[in-house]
Amino acid sequence: MPPSLHDALFKSTFSDPDHAGAALRSILPAAIASRCDFATLTLEPGSFVDAELVDRHTDLLFRVSTGARDALIYLLYEHQSAPHPMMPLRLVAYAVRIWEAWQKRNPEAKELPALVPVVLHHGRGGWTAARSMDDLYALDEGTNAALEDHAVRLRFVLDDLARETDEDLRARAMTALGKLVFHCLRRSRDPESLVRELGAWAEVMLEVLAAPHGAAALGTVMRYVLMVHPAEPEAVLHELGEALRDKKLKETLMTAGETLIQRGEARGEARGEARGEARGEARGEARGLLAGRRLAVRQMLTVRFGPLSSRATVALEGADEATLDAVVERVFSVASSDEALGLR
């Protein structure tokens, strides 16, 4: 399945400091979390991933105040659907870019913010790759120990969802949407199971629905479920309907799913990204892919800023690929959907 599906769900949810703060508080070591004032958590604009990965960047950078002084910790939140053998080195490269950018903005500063990398892993089998630079050095144990503090020792915080049970995940002190998204990411490799088990998450979904912009948030999750499942969206929607008992929740999800199907996004983007070459429907799939991207951007804007204005809706309906790319780059550093769409 296209990795951009995971990326869109991750970023549209955890670019919100409320969801990210709750998730990070539950993941960070207690000694670190206790010193962070999560009420000050702020998303920093920009991305620091490698240039060749720019189309699938997933990093989120936050700043948070700590302690008695206004010291800063930068929290680099990255998600991985599979272990990366050189993840510590990749994070060191990100850290250098972040510090260099900070220095350019603060040329007179004599200190740097601390940086704590956090990696969310939701692939099968658990994380099996290196956790720190120590793990990557081609040194015997004695030499590695002799280096002590003279070598780079970055060790990232790992949240390995593959090691979690449903009970563990539900018990986390996180927002309901954060828990639901984690569950969907964790079960994405077995979409049939994901759909069957969503009924057991009805209580969590109802909590999401009761929150501000909850229906839009569930619509984003609904899109993800339809997109990762290999079956036709109508069949997935029917199966999901059978798994749900709460009338209000069922109506909300069925309406969101039917809207996606009627507009062609659920089927068109899935074919355009995952099955387009096999079916050879190039022009139709291209239209479906563009429509799907517009819907994804609409949902991202709605979750972040609330319902779109009429002029923003018109602008989004006519947006091309280049415009959508620009909106995605701006959405995490502006104050409104109109501003994200370049409207004045």
BELJOSUL-V123513 format. One record per residue. N is the residue number from 1. PHI is phi in radians with two decimals (999 if undefined). Layout:
# BELJOSUL-V123513
n=N phi=PHI
n=N phi=PHI
This chain:
# BELJOSUL-V123513
n=1 phi=999
n=2 phi=-1.09
n=3 phi=-1.08
n=4 phi=-1.09
n=5 phi=-1.11
n=6 phi=-1.11
n=7 phi=-1.04
n=8 phi=-1.10
n=9 phi=-1.15
n=10 phi=-1.06
n=11 phi=-1.27
n=12 phi=-1.14
n=13 phi=-1.52
n=14 phi=-1.61
n=15 phi=-1.30
n=16 phi=-1.43
n=17 phi=-1.01
n=18 phi=-1.12
n=19 phi=-1.25
n=20 phi=-1.15
n=21 phi=-1.07
n=22 phi=-1.14
n=23 phi=-1.15
n=24 phi=-1.16
n=25 phi=-1.07
n=26 phi=-1.40
n=27 phi=-1.72
n=28 phi=-1.12
n=29 phi=-0.96
n=30 phi=-0.98
n=31 phi=-1.12
n=32 phi=-1.41
n=33 phi=-1.03
n=34 phi=-1.18
n=35 phi=-1.72
n=36 phi=-1.67
n=37 phi=-1.60
n=38 phi=-1.19
n=39 phi=-1.17
n=40 phi=-1.69
n=41 phi=-1.03
n=42 phi=-2.35
n=43 phi=-1.33
n=44 phi=-1.57
n=45 phi=-1.26
n=46 phi=1.72
n=47 phi=-2.37
n=48 phi=-2.12
n=49 phi=-1.32
n=50 phi=-1.08
n=51 phi=-1.01
n=52 phi=-1.24
n=53 phi=-1.87
n=54 phi=-1.06
n=55 phi=-1.33
n=56 phi=-2.38
n=57 phi=-1.23
n=58 phi=-2.30
n=59 phi=-1.40
n=60 phi=-2.22
n=61 phi=-1.99
n=62 phi=-2.10
n=63 phi=-2.06
n=64 phi=-2.56
n=65 phi=-1.42
n=66 phi=-2.44
n=67 phi=1.11
n=68 phi=-1.27
n=69 phi=-1.64
n=70 phi=-1.49
n=71 phi=-1.28
n=72 phi=-2.11
n=73 phi=-2.06
n=74 phi=-1.67
n=75 phi=-1.92
n=76 phi=-1.66
n=77 phi=-1.81
n=78 phi=-2.24
n=79 phi=-2.00
n=80 phi=-2.31
n=81 phi=-1.59
n=82 phi=-2.71
n=83 phi=-1.06
n=84 phi=-1.85
n=85 phi=-1.11
n=86 phi=-2.02
n=87 phi=-0.98
n=88 phi=-1.02
n=89 phi=-1.15
n=90 phi=-1.04
n=91 phi=-1.20
n=92 phi=-1.07
n=93 phi=-1.09
n=94 phi=-1.07
n=95 phi=-1.04
n=96 phi=-1.07
n=97 phi=-1.11
n=98 phi=-1.13
n=99 phi=-1.15
n=100 phi=-1.11
n=101 phi=-1.13
n=102 phi=-1.12
n=103 phi=-1.09
n=104 phi=-1.11
n=105 phi=-1.41
n=106 phi=-2.29
n=107 phi=-1.13
n=108 phi=-1.62
n=109 phi=-1.20
n=110 phi=-1.89
n=111 phi=-2.29
n=112 phi=-2.14
n=113 phi=-1.25
n=114 phi=-1.24
n=115 phi=-2.21
n=116 phi=-2.07
n=117 phi=-1.39
n=118 phi=-2.19
n=119 phi=-1.99
n=120 phi=-1.71
n=121 phi=-2.03
n=122 phi=-2.28
n=123 phi=-1.49
n=124 phi=-1.30
n=125 phi=1.42
n=126 phi=1.44
n=127 phi=-1.32
n=128 phi=-2.11
n=129 phi=-1.69
n=130 phi=-1.07
n=131 phi=-1.86
n=132 phi=-2.58
n=133 phi=-1.09
n=134 phi=-0.95
n=135 phi=-1.18
n=136 phi=-1.67
n=137 phi=-1.22
n=138 phi=-1.48
n=139 phi=-2.30
n=140 phi=-1.31
n=141 phi=-1.04
n=142 phi=-1.16
n=143 phi=-1.14
n=144 phi=-1.07
n=145 phi=-1.16
n=146 phi=-1.14
n=147 phi=-1.20
n=148 phi=0.76
n=149 phi=-1.54
n=150 phi=-1.60
n=151 phi=-1.98
n=152 phi=-1.12
n=153 phi=-2.08
n=154 phi=-0.95
n=155 phi=-2.30
n=156 phi=-1.50
n=157 phi=-1.40
n=158 phi=-1.96
n=159 phi=-1.95
n=160 phi=-1.74
n=161 phi=-1.13
n=162 phi=-1.11
n=163 phi=-1.58
n=164 phi=-1.71
n=165 phi=-1.65
n=166 phi=-1.03
n=167 phi=-1.13
n=168 phi=-1.04
n=169 phi=-1.18
n=170 phi=-1.13
n=171 phi=-1.41
n=172 phi=-1.15
n=173 phi=-1.46
n=174 phi=-2.19
n=175 phi=-1.22
n=176 phi=-1.07
n=177 phi=-1.12
n=178 phi=-1.05
n=179 phi=-1.08
n=180 phi=-1.12
n=181 phi=-1.14
n=182 phi=-1.01
n=183 phi=-1.09
n=184 phi=-1.13
n=185 phi=-1.08
n=186 phi=-1.15
n=187 phi=-1.70
n=188 phi=-1.14
n=189 phi=-1.36
n=190 phi=-2.32
n=191 phi=-1.09
n=192 phi=-1.07
n=193 phi=-1.13
n=194 phi=-1.00
n=195 phi=-1.17
n=196 phi=-1.07
n=197 phi=-1.51
n=198 phi=-1.09
n=199 phi=-1.03
n=200 phi=-1.27
n=201 phi=-1.80
n=202 phi=-1.03
n=203 phi=-1.07
n=204 phi=-1.16
n=205 phi=-1.13
n=206 phi=-1.14
n=207 phi=-1.15
n=208 phi=-1.07
n=209 phi=-1.06
n=210 phi=-1.33
n=211 phi=-1.40
n=212 phi=-0.98
n=213 phi=1.05
n=214 phi=-1.11
n=215 phi=-1.10
n=216 phi=-1.15
n=217 phi=-1.11
n=218 phi=-1.16
n=219 phi=-1.09
n=220 phi=-1.12
n=221 phi=-1.13
n=222 phi=-1.06
n=223 phi=-1.04
n=224 phi=-1.05
n=225 phi=-1.05
n=226 phi=-1.13
n=227 phi=-1.36
n=228 phi=-1.41
n=229 phi=-1.41
n=230 phi=-1.29
n=231 phi=-1.34
n=232 phi=-1.09
n=233 phi=-1.04
n=234 phi=-1.07
n=235 phi=-1.18
n=236 phi=-1.13
n=237 phi=-1.09
n=238 phi=-1.10
n=239 phi=-1.12
n=240 phi=-1.14
n=241 phi=-1.04
n=242 phi=-1.17
n=243 phi=-1.47
n=244 phi=-1.77
n=245 phi=-2.00
n=246 phi=-1.22
n=247 phi=-1.11
n=248 phi=-1.14
n=249 phi=-1.11
n=250 phi=-1.06
n=251 phi=-1.09
n=252 phi=-1.09
n=253 phi=-1.22
n=254 phi=-1.13
n=255 phi=-1.11
n=256 phi=-1.08
n=257 phi=-1.14
n=258 phi=-1.14
n=259 phi=-1.11
n=260 phi=-1.04
n=261 phi=-1.16
n=262 phi=-1.09
n=263 phi=-1.39
n=264 phi=1.53
n=265 phi=-1.21
n=266 phi=-1.08
n=267 phi=-1.39
n=268 phi=-1.12
n=269 phi=-1.22
n=270 phi=-1.04
n=271 phi=-1.23
n=272 phi=-1.11
n=273 phi=-1.63
n=274 phi=-1.87
n=275 phi=-2.23
n=276 phi=-1.04
n=277 phi=-1.11
n=278 phi=-1.16
n=279 phi=-1.63
n=280 phi=1.16
n=281 phi=-1.79
n=282 phi=-1.03
n=283 phi=-1.20
n=284 phi=-1.13
n=285 phi=-1.21
n=286 phi=-1.09
n=287 phi=-1.13
n=288 phi=-1.13
n=289 phi=-1.11
n=290 phi=-1.14
n=291 phi=-1.10
n=292 phi=-1.13
n=293 phi=-1.14
n=294 phi=-1.07
n=295 phi=-1.14
n=296 phi=-1.07
n=297 phi=-1.18
n=298 phi=-1.01
n=299 phi=-1.17
n=300 phi=-1.09
n=301 phi=-1.14
n=302 phi=-1.16
n=303 phi=-1.08
n=304 phi=-1.42
n=305 phi=-2.09
n=306 phi=1.62
n=307 phi=-0.96
n=308 phi=-1.32
n=309 phi=-1.24
n=310 phi=-1.09
n=311 phi=-1.21
n=312 phi=-1.17
n=313 phi=-1.08
n=314 phi=-1.08
n=315 phi=-1.10
n=316 phi=-1.20
n=317 phi=-1.09
n=318 phi=-1.73
n=319 phi=-1.26
n=320 phi=-1.67
n=321 phi=-1.02
n=322 phi=-1.11
n=323 phi=-1.14
n=324 phi=-1.10
n=325 phi=-1.03
n=326 phi=-1.15
n=327 phi=-1.10
n=328 phi=-1.07
n=329 phi=-1.19
n=330 phi=-1.55
n=331 phi=-1.05
n=332 phi=-1.60
n=333 phi=-2.28
n=334 phi=-2.10
n=335 phi=-1.82
n=336 phi=-2.72
n=337 phi=-1.17
n=338 phi=-1.04
n=339 phi=-1.16
n=340 phi=-1.08
n=341 phi=-1.51
n=342 phi=1.34
n=343 phi=-1.54
n=344 phi=-1.98
